[in-house]
Amino acid sequence: MNKTILGYVPVESPIYAIHPFVKLFFLLVVSLFPLFISAPEWNIALVIVLLLLMWFSRVDMRTLRIYVPIAISMGTVILISYTLLGGVHPEFELLAQVAGVRIYWERLRDAVVVYFRILPMIFTMVFFLSTSRERDMIVAMRSIRVPFVVTYVFAMALRAAGMVLEDFSIVRQAEQARGFDTRGKSLPYKIRKYVMYMIPLFALSLRRSEEFTNALIARGFAFTGEASRVKRADFILTHYPFKPLDMALTLLIALSFIVLLVMRYGFGSFALEDSLLIAWLRSLLT
């Protein structure tokens, strides 16, 4: 198994045949798709495509279960913000009034649209982080000649996030080895325990940052002075040649984005007025 930022994928995963820059380009471009799509069913279709890509990449689909509570809580917050806390709008169509709170059709519709715009963005990030390693990020950014300082800071931030998750798991396992179990405890108690985890995690983060700094100094790296202006050879790029398949995928992603813009603003496609899901929801509630 190969460790990625969020999990593991098999050594023989087809995703490794693709250059890291293509995956980064996919993240940057595809995550913009929902911004130009108003009809929720098209964003749902994009989520399905992303799930199929994860399955094709042999990502352990069981890891997606941890995102179900996040998706539910996010949807709940959006729904409450747009309906119960949406304010008074006499110009909107009133669906119901509960305990003095007015629920309008337009606000409920907007909540659905916003939720299904955010969801594909999250799945795009999850797909990227589930199939990419820190080294892939460095290769992708160095391929487009991003300065070393920016590449280093970004890569270390991602690496630190992965290490914090690992350290959190170690702390939890250490507690369980000593007989501590949070099952059956109240929610406030669990929240207090999670806050207390911050102390050892913060101490471990400081220790690791010092180790990173000492390792860089020992290798002659510097961000200021003469040493920072020395041109470094990107030996790692020699292991990641940009193949014709990578060029074809990059052009396909860029072309898909151009087609989306033309369809949206040239032909009025993906508009909210043409959404079958919104029409069905309206007929259900009115």
CYANA upper distance limits for C-alpha pairs under 8 A (distance plus 0.5 A):
  1 MET  CA      8 TYR  CA      6.57
  1 MET  CA      9 VAL  CA      6.23
  1 MET  CA     10 PRO  CA      5.05
  1 MET  CA     11 VAL  CA      5.72
  2 ASN  CA      8 TYR  CA      5.93
  2 ASN  CA      9 VAL  CA      5.96
  2 ASN  CA     10 PRO  CA      6.46
  2 ASN  CA     11 VAL  CA      6.16
  3 LYS  CA      7 GLY  CA      6.31
  3 LYS  CA      8 TYR  CA      4.93
  3 LYS  CA      9 VAL  CA      7.14
  3 LYS  CA    133 ARG  CA      7.41
  4 THR  CA      8 TYR  CA      5.95
  4 THR  CA      9 VAL  CA      7.71
  4 THR  CA    129 LEU  CA      7.26
  4 THR  CA    130 SER  CA      6.29
  4 THR  CA    131 THR  CA      6.49
  4 THR  CA    132 SER  CA      5.77
  4 THR  CA    133 ARG  CA      4.97
  4 THR  CA    134 GLU  CA      7.99
  5 ILE  CA    129 LEU  CA      5.88
  5 ILE  CA    130 SER  CA      6.73
  5 ILE  CA    131 THR  CA      8.29
  5 ILE  CA    132 SER  CA      6.88
  5 ILE  CA    133 ARG  CA      6.00
  5 ILE  CA    134 GLU  CA      7.37
  5 ILE  CA    158 LEU  CA      7.84
  5 ILE  CA    159 ARG  CA      7.99
  5 ILE  CA    162 GLY  CA      6.28
  6 LEU  CA    126 VAL  CA      8.30
  6 LEU  CA    129 LEU  CA      6.17
  6 LEU  CA    130 SER  CA      5.57
  6 LEU  CA    162 GLY  CA      7.64
  7 GLY  CA     63 THR  CA      8.40
  7 GLY  CA    130 SER  CA      6.35
  8 TYR  CA     59 VAL  CA      7.56
  8 TYR  CA     60 ASP  CA      7.90
  8 TYR  CA    130 SER  CA      7.64
  8 TYR  CA    131 THR  CA      8.39
  9 VAL  CA     13 SER  CA      7.14
  9 VAL  CA     57 SER  CA      8.10
  9 VAL  CA     58 ARG  CA      6.69
  9 VAL  CA     59 VAL  CA      5.76
  9 VAL  CA     60 ASP  CA      7.48
  9 VAL  CA    130 SER  CA      8.17
  9 VAL  CA    131 THR  CA      7.41
 10 PRO  CA     58 ARG  CA      7.20
 10 PRO  CA     59 VAL  CA      8.19
 12 GLU  CA     16 TYR  CA      8.20
 13 SER  CA     57 SER  CA      6.05
 13 SER  CA     58 ARG  CA      6.53
 14 PRO  CA     18 ILE  CA      8.30
 14 PRO  CA     56 PHE  CA      7.95
 14 PRO  CA     57 SER  CA      6.22
 14 PRO  CA     58 ARG  CA      8.45
 15 ILE  CA     57 SER  CA      5.93
 15 ILE  CA    131 THR  CA      7.57
 18 ILE  CA     22 VAL  CA      7.23
 18 ILE  CA     23 LYS  CA      7.96
 18 ILE  CA    245 LEU  CA      8.12
 18 ILE  CA    246 ASP  CA      6.64
 19 HIS  CA     23 LYS  CA      7.52
 19 HIS  CA    140 ALA  CA      8.32
 19 HIS  CA    240 TYR  CA      7.05
 19 HIS  CA    241 PRO  CA      7.97
 19 HIS  CA    242 PHE  CA      6.88
 19 HIS  CA    243 LYS  CA      8.36
 19 HIS  CA    246 ASP  CA      6.64
 20 PRO  CA     24 LEU  CA      6.87
 20 PRO  CA    132 SER  CA      8.15
 20 PRO  CA    136 ASP  CA      5.73
 20 PRO  CA    137 MET  CA      7.39
 20 PRO  CA    139 VAL  CA      6.95
 20 PRO  CA    140 ALA  CA      5.59
 21 PHE  CA     25 PHE  CA      6.48
 21 PHE  CA    136 ASP  CA      8.46
 21 PHE  CA    137 MET  CA      8.49
 21 PHE  CA    139 VAL  CA      7.71
 21 PHE  CA    140 ALA  CA      4.63
 21 PHE  CA    141 MET  CA      7.75
 21 PHE  CA    143 SER  CA      7.50
 22 VAL  CA     26 PHE  CA      6.49
 22 VAL  CA    140 ALA  CA      8.37
 22 VAL  CA    246 ASP  CA      6.93
 22 VAL  CA    249 LEU  CA      7.59
 22 VAL  CA    250 THR  CA      6.48
 23 LYS  CA     27 LEU  CA      6.76
 23 LYS  CA    128 PHE  CA      7.24
 24 LEU  CA     28 LEU  CA      6.79
 24 LEU  CA    128 PHE  CA      8.03
 24 LEU  CA    137 MET  CA      8.16
 24 LEU  CA    140 ALA  CA      7.18
 25 PHE  CA     29 VAL  CA      6.56
 25 PHE  CA    250 THR  CA      7.80
 26 PHE  CA     30 VAL  CA      6.09
 26 PHE  CA     31 SER  CA      8.37
 26 PHE  CA    250 THR  CA      8.37
 26 PHE  CA    253 ILE  CA      7.20
 27 LEU  CA     31 SER  CA      6.27
 27 LEU  CA    124 THR  CA      6.76
 27 LEU  CA    125 MET  CA      7.16
 27 LEU  CA    128 PHE  CA      7.05
 28 LEU  CA     32 LEU  CA      7.51
 29 VAL  CA     33 PHE  CA      7.58
 29 VAL  CA    253 ILE  CA      7.88
 29 VAL  CA    254 ALA  CA      8.05
 29 VAL  CA    257 PHE  CA      7.66
 30 VAL  CA    121 MET  CA      8.50
 30 VAL  CA    124 THR  CA      7.73
 30 VAL  CA    253 ILE  CA      8.28
 30 VAL  CA    257 PHE  CA      8.19
 31 SER  CA    120 PRO  CA      7.67
 31 SER  CA    121 MET  CA      5.47
 31 SER  CA    124 THR  CA      6.64
 31 SER  CA    125 MET  CA      8.29
 32 LEU  CA     36 PHE  CA      7.88
 32 LEU  CA    121 MET  CA      8.17
 33 PHE  CA     37 ILE  CA      7.13
 33 PHE  CA    257 PHE  CA      7.78
 33 PHE  CA    260 LEU  CA      8.21
 34 PRO  CA     38 SER  CA      7.89
 34 PRO  CA     43 ASN  CA      6.77
 34 PRO  CA    117 ARG  CA      5.54
 34 PRO  CA    118 ILE  CA      8.00
 34 PRO  CA    120 PRO  CA      7.44
 34 PRO  CA    121 MET  CA      7.82
 35 LEU  CA    117 ARG  CA      7.26
 36 PHE  CA    260 LEU  CA      8.29
 36 PHE  CA    261 LEU  CA      7.92
 36 PHE  CA    264 ARG  CA      7.52
 36 PHE  CA    270 PHE  CA      8.43
 37 ILE  CA     42 TRP  CA      7.65
 37 ILE  CA     43 ASN  CA      7.57
 37 ILE  CA    117 ARG  CA      8.22
 37 ILE  CA    264 ARG  CA      8.14
 37 ILE  CA    270 PHE  CA      5.82
 37 ILE  CA    271 ALA  CA      7.31
 38 SER  CA    113 VAL  CA      6.96
 38 SER  CA    117 ARG  CA      8.27
 38 SER  CA    270 PHE  CA      6.34
 38 SER  CA    271 ALA  CA      5.79
 38 SER  CA    272 LEU  CA      5.60
 39 ALA  CA     43 ASN  CA      7.63
 39 ALA  CA    113 VAL  CA      7.66
 39 ALA  CA    270 PHE  CA      5.84
 39 ALA  CA    271 ALA  CA      6.17
 39 ALA  CA    272 LEU  CA      5.38
 39 ALA  CA    273 GLU  CA      8.43
 39 ALA  CA    274 ASP  CA      7.69
 39 ALA  CA    275 SER  CA      5.44
 39 ALA  CA    276 LEU  CA      8.48
 39 ALA  CA    277 LEU  CA      8.23
 39 ALA  CA    278 ILE  CA      8.18
 40 PRO  CA     44 ILE  CA      6.72
 40 PRO  CA    112 VAL  CA      7.98
 40 PRO  CA    113 VAL  CA      6.36
 40 PRO  CA    116 PHE  CA      6.18
 40 PRO  CA    117 ARG  CA      7.89
 40 PRO  CA    275 SER  CA      7.61
 40 PRO  CA    277 LEU  CA      7.39
 40 PRO  CA    278 ILE  CA      8.17
 41 GLU  CA     45 ALA  CA      6.67
 41 GLU  CA    275 SER  CA      7.72
 41 GLU  CA    276 LEU  CA      8.11
 41 GLU  CA    277 LEU  CA      6.87
 42 TRP  CA     46 LEU  CA      6.82
 42 TRP  CA    270 PHE  CA      7.77
 43 ASN  CA     47 VAL  CA      6.87
 43 ASN  CA    116 PHE  CA      6.55
 43 ASN  CA    117 ARG  CA      6.96
 43 ASN  CA    120 PRO  CA      6.90
 44 ILE  CA     48 ILE  CA      6.89
 44 ILE  CA    116 PHE  CA      7.35
 44 ILE  CA    120 PRO  CA      7.97
 45 ALA  CA     49 VAL  CA      6.80
 46 LEU  CA     50 LEU  CA      6.77
 46 LEU  CA    120 PRO  CA      6.98
 47 VAL  CA     51 LEU  CA      6.75
 47 VAL  CA    119 LEU  CA      7.99
 47 VAL  CA    120 PRO  CA      5.78
 47 VAL  CA    123 PHE  CA      7.14
 48 ILE  CA     52 LEU  CA      6.73
 49 VAL  CA     53 LEU  CA      6.75
 50 LEU  CA     54 MET  CA      6.78
 50 LEU  CA    123 PHE  CA      7.29
 50 LEU  CA    124 THR  CA      7.23
 50 LEU  CA    127 PHE  CA      7.50
 51 LEU  CA     55 TRP  CA      6.75
 51 LEU  CA    123 PHE  CA      8.48
 52 LEU  CA     56 PHE  CA      6.55
 53 LEU  CA     57 SER  CA      6.55
 53 LEU  CA    127 PHE  CA      8.39
 54 MET  CA     58 ARG  CA      6.79
 54 MET  CA     59 VAL  CA      5.90
 54 MET  CA     61 MET  CA      8.06
 54 MET  CA    127 PHE  CA      6.77
 55 TRP  CA     59 VAL  CA      6.30
 55 TRP  CA     60 ASP  CA      8.22
 55 TRP  CA     61 MET  CA      7.51
 57 SER  CA    131 THR  CA      8.00
 59 VAL  CA    130 SER  CA      7.54
 59 VAL  CA    131 THR  CA      7.94
 61 MET  CA     65 ARG  CA      8.42
 64 LEU  CA     68 VAL  CA      7.58
 65 ARG  CA     69 PRO  CA      8.47
 66 ILE  CA     70 ILE  CA      8.01
 67 TYR  CA     71 ALA  CA      6.63
 68 VAL  CA     72 ILE  CA      6.69
 69 PRO  CA     73 SER  CA      6.45
 70 ILE  CA     74 MET  CA      6.43
 71 ALA  CA     75 GLY  CA      6.58
 71 ALA  CA    119 LEU  CA      8.04
 72 ILE  CA     76 THR  CA      6.65
 73 SER  CA     77 VAL  CA      6.69
 74 MET  CA     78 ILE  CA      6.73
 74 MET  CA    115 TYR  CA      8.42
 75 GLY  CA     79 LEU  CA      6.53
 75 GLY  CA    115 TYR  CA      6.64
 76 THR  CA     80 ILE  CA      6.61
 77 VAL  CA     81 SER  CA      6.51
 78 ILE  CA     82 TYR  CA      6.64
 78 ILE  CA    111 ALA  CA      6.54
 78 ILE  CA    114 VAL  CA      8.33
 78 ILE  CA    115 TYR  CA      7.42
 79 LEU  CA     83 THR  CA      6.46
 79 LEU  CA     84 LEU  CA      8.29
 79 LEU  CA    108 LEU  CA      7.63
 79 LEU  CA    111 ALA  CA      6.08
 79 LEU  CA    112 VAL  CA      8.22
 80 ILE  CA     84 LEU  CA      5.60
 80 ILE  CA     85 LEU  CA      6.69
 81 SER  CA     85 LEU  CA      5.41
 81 SER  CA     86 GLY  CA      6.57
 82 TYR  CA     86 GLY  CA      5.20
 82 TYR  CA    107 ARG  CA      6.01
 82 TYR  CA    108 LEU  CA      7.05
 82 TYR  CA    110 ASP  CA      7.90
 82 TYR  CA    111 ALA  CA      6.29
 83 THR  CA     87 GLY  CA      8.42
 83 THR  CA    102 ARG  CA      8.14
 83 THR  CA    103 ILE  CA      6.01
 83 THR  CA    104 TYR  CA      7.47
 83 THR  CA    107 ARG  CA      6.35
 83 THR  CA    108 LEU  CA      6.53
 83 THR  CA    111 ALA  CA      8.36
 84 LEU  CA    101 VAL  CA      6.74
 84 LEU  CA    102 ARG  CA      7.67
 84 LEU  CA    103 ILE  CA      7.24
 86 GLY  CA    107 ARG  CA      7.52
 87 GLY  CA    102 ARG  CA      8.34
 88 VAL  CA    102 ARG  CA      7.51
 89 HIS  CA    104 TYR  CA      8.46
 92 PHE  CA    104 TYR  CA      6.62
 92 PHE  CA    105 TRP  CA      7.59
 92 PHE  CA    106 GLU  CA      6.86
 93 GLU  CA    104 TYR  CA      5.95
 93 GLU  CA    105 TRP  CA      6.11
 93 GLU  CA    106 GLU  CA      7.37
 94 LEU  CA    102 ARG  CA      7.41
 94 LEU  CA    103 ILE  CA      6.58
 94 LEU  CA    104 TYR  CA      5.01
 94 LEU  CA    105 TRP  CA      6.82
 95 LEU  CA    102 ARG  CA      8.22
 95 LEU  CA    103 ILE  CA      6.17
 95 LEU  CA    104 TYR  CA      5.83
 95 LEU  CA    105 TRP  CA      6.45
 95 LEU  CA    285 LEU  CA      8.02
 95 LEU  CA    286 THR  CA      7.68
 96 ALA  CA    102 ARG  CA      6.59
 96 ALA  CA    103 ILE  CA      5.85
 96 ALA  CA    104 TYR  CA      7.74
 97 GLN  CA    101 VAL  CA      5.88
 97 GLN  CA    102 ARG  CA      4.95
 97 GLN  CA    103 ILE  CA      6.54
 98 VAL  CA    102 ARG  CA      7.07
 98 VAL  CA    103 ILE  CA      8.39
103 ILE  CA    107 ARG  CA      7.95
103 ILE  CA    108 LEU  CA      7.99
104 TYR  CA    108 LEU  CA      6.86
105 TRP  CA    109 ARG  CA      6.56
105 TRP  CA    282 ARG  CA      8.33
106 GLU  CA    110 ASP  CA      6.63
107 ARG  CA    111 ALA  CA      6.72
108 LEU  CA    112 VAL  CA      6.98
109 ARG  CA    113 VAL  CA      6.82
109 ARG  CA    278 ILE  CA      7.69
110 ASP  CA    114 VAL  CA      6.58
111 ALA  CA    115 TYR  CA      6.59
112 VAL  CA    116 PHE  CA      6.77
113 VAL  CA    117 ARG  CA      6.72
114 VAL  CA    118 ILE  CA      6.80
115 TYR  CA    119 LEU  CA      6.69
116 PHE  CA    120 PRO  CA      7.40
117 ARG  CA    121 MET  CA      7.56
118 ILE  CA    122 ILE  CA      6.90
119 LEU  CA    123 PHE  CA      6.83
120 PRO  CA    124 THR  CA      6.49
121 MET  CA    125 MET  CA      6.87
122 ILE  CA    126 VAL  CA      6.66
123 PHE  CA    127 PHE  CA      6.49
124 THR  CA    128 PHE  CA      6.76
125 MET  CA    129 LEU  CA      6.58
126 VAL  CA    130 SER  CA      6.31
127 PHE  CA    131 THR  CA      6.77
128 PHE  CA    132 SER  CA      6.45
129 LEU  CA    133 ARG  CA      7.95
132 SER  CA    136 ASP  CA      6.37
132 SER  CA    137 MET  CA      7.77
133 ARG  CA    137 MET  CA      7.18
134 GLU  CA    138 ILE  CA      7.03
134 GLU  CA    155 ALA  CA      6.49
134 GLU  CA    158 LEU  CA      7.29
134 GLU  CA    159 ARG  CA      6.81
135 ARG  CA    139 VAL  CA      6.72
135 ARG  CA    155 ALA  CA      8.43
136 ASP  CA    140 ALA  CA      6.54
137 MET  CA    141 MET  CA      6.66
137 MET  CA    155 ALA  CA      7.06
138 ILE  CA    142 ARG  CA      6.45
138 ILE  CA    151 THR  CA      6.69
138 ILE  CA    152 TYR  CA      8.15
138 ILE  CA    155 ALA  CA      6.92
139 VAL  CA    143 SER  CA      6.40
139 VAL  CA    236 ILE  CA      7.52
139 VAL  CA    237 LEU  CA      6.77
139 VAL  CA    240 TYR  CA      8.25
140 ALA  CA    144 ILE  CA      7.43
141 MET  CA    145 ARG  CA      7.01
141 MET  CA    146 VAL  CA      5.94
141 MET  CA    151 THR  CA      6.85
142 ARG  CA    146 VAL  CA      5.91
142 ARG  CA    147 PRO  CA      8.03
142 ARG  CA    148 PHE  CA      8.11
142 ARG  CA    151 THR  CA      7.74
142 ARG  CA    234 ASP  CA      8.27
142 ARG  CA    237 LEU  CA      8.38
143 SER  CA    237 LEU  CA      7.82
146 VAL  CA    150 VAL  CA      7.29
146 VAL  CA    151 THR  CA      6.95
147 PRO  CA    151 THR  CA      6.78
148 PHE  CA    152 TYR  CA      6.42
149 VAL  CA    153 VAL  CA      6.69
149 VAL  CA    223 PHE  CA      7.36
150 VAL  CA    154 PHE  CA      6.62
151 THR  CA    155 ALA  CA      6.47
152 TYR  CA    156 MET  CA      6.47
153 VAL  CA    157 ALA  CA      6.61
154 PHE  CA    158 LEU  CA      6.94
155 ALA  CA    159 ARG  CA      6.57
156 MET  CA    160 ALA  CA      6.32
157 ALA  CA    161 ALA  CA      6.78
158 LEU  CA    162 GLY  CA      6.91
159 ARG  CA    163 MET  CA      6.67
160 ALA  CA    164 VAL  CA      6.59
160 ALA  CA    205 SER  CA      8.17
161 ALA  CA    165 LEU  CA      6.98
162 GLY  CA    166 GLU  CA      6.88
163 MET  CA    167 ASP  CA      6.49
164 VAL  CA    168 PHE  CA      6.47
164 VAL  CA    201 LEU  CA      7.27
164 VAL  CA    205 SER  CA      7.92
165 LEU  CA    169 SER  CA      6.80
166 GLU  CA    170 ILE  CA      6.78
167 ASP  CA    171 VAL  CA      6.68
167 ASP  CA    201 LEU  CA      7.15
167 ASP  CA    204 LEU  CA      8.22
168 PHE  CA    172 ARG  CA      6.73
168 PHE  CA    197 TYR  CA      8.01
168 PHE  CA    201 LEU  CA      7.39
169 SER  CA    173 GLN  CA      6.63
170 ILE  CA    174 ALA  CA      6.59
171 VAL  CA    175 GLU  CA      6.86
171 VAL  CA    197 TYR  CA      8.18
171 VAL  CA    200 PRO  CA      8.49
172 ARG  CA    176 GLN  CA      6.78
173 GLN  CA    177 ALA  CA      6.53
174 ALA  CA    178 ARG  CA      7.00
175 GLU  CA    179 GLY  CA      7.10
175 GLU  CA    180 PHE  CA      5.88
175 GLU  CA    181 ASP  CA      8.24
176 GLN  CA    180 PHE  CA      5.40
176 GLN  CA    181 ASP  CA      6.67
182 THR  CA    190 LYS  CA      7.38
185 LYS  CA    189 TYR  CA      6.95
185 LYS  CA    190 LYS  CA      7.28
186 SER  CA    190 LYS  CA      6.94
187 LEU  CA    191 ILE  CA      6.72
188 PRO  CA    192 ARG  CA      6.76
189 TYR  CA    193 LYS  CA      6.84
190 LYS  CA    194 TYR  CA      6.79
191 ILE  CA    195 VAL  CA      6.80
192 ARG  CA    196 MET  CA      6.79
193 LYS  CA    197 TYR  CA      6.92
194 TYR  CA    198 MET  CA      7.64
195 VAL  CA    199 ILE  CA      8.49
197 TYR  CA    201 LEU  CA      6.80
198 MET  CA    202 PHE  CA      6.25
199 ILE  CA    203 ALA  CA      6.81
200 PRO  CA    204 LEU  CA      6.59
201 LEU  CA    205 SER  CA      6.60
202 PHE  CA    206 LEU  CA      6.82
203 ALA  CA    207 ARG  CA      6.82
204 LEU  CA    208 ARG  CA      6.65
205 SER  CA    209 SER  CA      6.62
206 LEU  CA    210 GLU  CA      6.84
207 ARG  CA    211 GLU  CA      6.87
208 ARG  CA    212 PHE  CA      6.69
209 SER  CA    213 THR  CA      6.73
210 GLU  CA    214 ASN  CA      6.71
211 GLU  CA    215 ALA  CA      6.61
212 PHE  CA    216 LEU  CA      6.74
213 THR  CA    217 ILE  CA      6.76
214 ASN  CA    218 ALA  CA      6.59
215 ALA  CA    219 ARG  CA      6.86
216 LEU  CA    220 GLY  CA      6.86
216 LEU  CA    221 PHE  CA      5.74
216 LEU  CA    222 ALA  CA      8.04
217 ILE  CA    221 PHE  CA      6.08
217 ILE  CA    222 ALA  CA      7.57
220 GLY  CA    227 ALA  CA      8.13
221 PHE  CA    227 ALA  CA      7.39
221 PHE  CA    228 SER  CA      7.63
222 ALA  CA    227 ALA  CA      6.21
222 ALA  CA    228 SER  CA      5.61
223 PHE  CA    227 ALA  CA      7.94
223 PHE  CA    228 SER  CA      5.35
224 THR  CA    228 SER  CA      5.64
224 THR  CA    229 ARG  CA      8.44
225 GLY  CA    229 ARG  CA      7.75
226 GLU  CA    230 VAL  CA      7.44
234 ASP  CA    238 THR  CA      8.06
235 PHE  CA    239 HIS  CA      8.18
236 ILE  CA    240 TYR  CA      7.77
237 LEU  CA    241 PRO  CA      7.48
242 PHE  CA    246 ASP  CA      6.61
242 PHE  CA    247 MET  CA      7.77
243 LYS  CA    247 MET  CA      7.07
244 PRO  CA    248 ALA  CA      6.63
245 LEU  CA    249 LEU  CA      6.67
246 ASP  CA    250 THR  CA      6.61
247 MET  CA    251 LEU  CA      6.70
248 ALA  CA    252 LEU  CA      6.59
249 LEU  CA    253 ILE  CA      6.66
250 THR  CA    254 ALA  CA      6.76
251 LEU  CA    255 LEU  CA      6.40
252 LEU  CA    256 SER  CA      6.51
253 ILE  CA    257 PHE  CA      6.91
254 ALA  CA    258 ILE  CA      6.87
255 LEU  CA    259 VAL  CA      6.59
256 SER  CA    260 LEU  CA      6.63
257 PHE  CA    261 LEU  CA      6.84
258 ILE  CA    262 VAL  CA      6.72
259 VAL  CA    263 MET  CA      6.50
260 LEU  CA    264 ARG  CA      6.48
261 LEU  CA    265 TYR  CA      6.47
261 LEU  CA    266 GLY  CA      8.05
262 VAL  CA    266 GLY  CA      5.40
262 VAL  CA    267 PHE  CA      7.46
263 MET  CA    267 PHE  CA      5.51
263 MET  CA    268 GLY  CA      6.76
263 MET  CA    269 SER  CA      5.95
263 MET  CA    270 PHE  CA      8.39
264 ARG  CA    268 GLY  CA      5.29
264 ARG  CA    269 SER  CA      5.27
264 ARG  CA    270 PHE  CA      6.73
264 ARG  CA    271 ALA  CA      7.97
265 TYR  CA    269 SER  CA      8.03
269 SER  CA    274 ASP  CA      8.36
270 PHE  CA    274 ASP  CA      7.52
270 PHE  CA    275 SER  CA      7.93
271 ALA  CA    275 SER  CA      7.29
272 LEU  CA    278 ILE  CA      8.06
275 SER  CA    279 ALA  CA      6.80
276 LEU  CA    280 TRP  CA      6.59
277 LEU  CA    281 LEU  CA      6.62
278 ILE  CA    282 ARG  CA      6.58
279 ALA  CA    283 SER  CA      6.76
280 TRP  CA    284 LEU  CA      6.68
281 LEU  CA    285 LEU  CA      6.79
282 ARG  CA    286 THR  CA      6.32
